[in-house]
Amino acid sequence: MTLSSDIARLLEIMAALRTPGTGCPWDLDQTFESITPYTIEEAYEVVDAIQRGDLSDLRDELGDLLLQVVFHAQMAGEQGVFDFGDVVEAITGKLIRRHPHVFGTTRDLSAGEVKTLWDEIKLAEKRDRRETRERLGAPPEPGETFLGGIPTALPALTRAQKLTAKAAKVGFDWPDPGQVVDKIQEELAEVADAAASGQRDRVEDEIGDLLFAAANLARHYDIDPETALRRTNAKFERRFGFIETALGHRGESLSQASLETMEELWMEAKLAERMPR
């Protein structure tokens, strides 16, 4: 098997894997729906490699993510809908359209002006697509409402941030982050009230409201809530690992240690992280 950096070779391999009779049974069994979880997983693994600063791993993970694009395009091509070339053509056209300050006559824009122009072009594209679909008698695209274009498959915190950001464009927003903090405190009190009621559905609703408000606060400080939570997850894992290691040095296990002992070791882990290196 010849290795190659040419995208055409990857397309050939994918086509071979999907060839009935001689291809791979697993690959032949797949559908758009069945490989969707893998597509999402590969995107997260790209993010993980970036956050770990592992550029060698990033190369491999980007390859895995590219395979997902090729896989979807191959299946679409088999159905005569579109192929990989159409995917490349679509994104190429979109990039040129949305960057008139680079490929057109518009020049010398600030980053903020570029963002505003990008949003205006996206709205024009959406209007053109809607008019084309109406002219062809095609059903309307999902998400025809103002907030409807935000994919429901996004991670919940990310989608919450995008929903509030879009609503803010038409003035539906708190101008002061302090007001969001007040809202978080209000939601936290409502969680306590719901917990006292013993109604699980109500508790779930109120915790959802609390998380939504927290994502909104992150947006006000230009913080990605998913990134922030991933950092906290990693911090928790790291500090808990410190506890486990320290107990092991004492000849103890996690199940044998008291909560007080684990809390003391947790504080040691926090102090160790703050020490200059």
KACOR-V212932 format. One record per backbone hydrogen bond with DSSP energy under -0.5 kcal/mol. NH is the residue of the N-H (numbers start at 1). CO is the residue of the C=O. If there is no record, write none. Layout:
<<NH/CO> <NH/CO>>
This chain:
<<9/6> <10/6> <11/7> <12/8> <13/9> <14/10> <15/11> <16/12> <17/13> <18/14> <19/16> <20/18> <22/19> <23/19> <24/17> <28/24> <29/25> <30/26> <30/27> <35/31> <36/32> <36/33> <37/33> <39/35> <40/36> <41/37> <42/38> <43/39> <44/40> <45/41> <46/42> <47/43> <48/44> <49/45> <50/46> <51/47> <52/48> <53/49> <53/50> <54/49> <55/53> <58/54> <59/55> <60/56> <61/57> <62/58> <63/59> <64/60> <65/61> <66/62> <67/63> <68/64> <69/65> <70/66> <71/67> <72/68> <73/69> <74/70> <75/71> <76/72> <77/73> <78/74> <79/75> <80/77> <81/76> <87/83> <88/84> <89/85> <90/86> <91/87> <92/88> <93/89> <94/90> <95/91> <96/92> <97/93> <98/94> <99/96> <102/99> <103/99> <104/100> <106/100> <114/110> <115/111> <116/112> <117/113> <118/114> <119/115> <120/116> <121/117> <122/118> <123/119> <124/120> <125/121> <126/122> <127/123> <128/124> <129/125> <130/126> <131/127> <132/128> <133/129> <134/130> <135/131> <136/132> <137/133> <137/134> <138/133> <148/145> <150/147> <151/149> <154/151> <159/155> <160/156> <161/157> <162/158> <163/159> <164/160> <165/161> <166/162> <167/163> <168/164> <169/165> <169/166> <170/167> <171/168> <172/167> <173/171> <175/173> <179/176> <180/176> <181/177> <182/178> <183/179> <184/180> <185/181> <186/182> <187/183> <188/184> <189/185> <190/186> <191/187> <192/188> <193/189> <194/190> <195/191> <196/192> <197/193> <198/194> <198/195> <199/194> <200/198> <203/199> <204/200> <205/201> <206/202> <207/203> <208/204> <209/205> <210/206> <211/207> <212/208> <213/209> <214/210> <215/211> <216/212> <217/213> <218/214> <219/215> <220/216> <221/217> <221/218> <222/219> <223/218> <225/223> <228/224> <229/225> <230/226> <231/227> <232/228> <233/229> <234/230> <235/231> <236/232> <237/233> <238/234> <239/235> <240/236> <241/237> <242/238> <243/239> <244/240> <245/241> <246/242> <247/243> <248/244> <249/245> <250/246> <251/248> <252/247> <256/253> <257/253> <262/258> <263/259> <264/260> <265/261> <266/262> <267/263> <268/264> <269/265> <270/266> <271/267> <272/268> <273/269> <274/270> <275/271>>
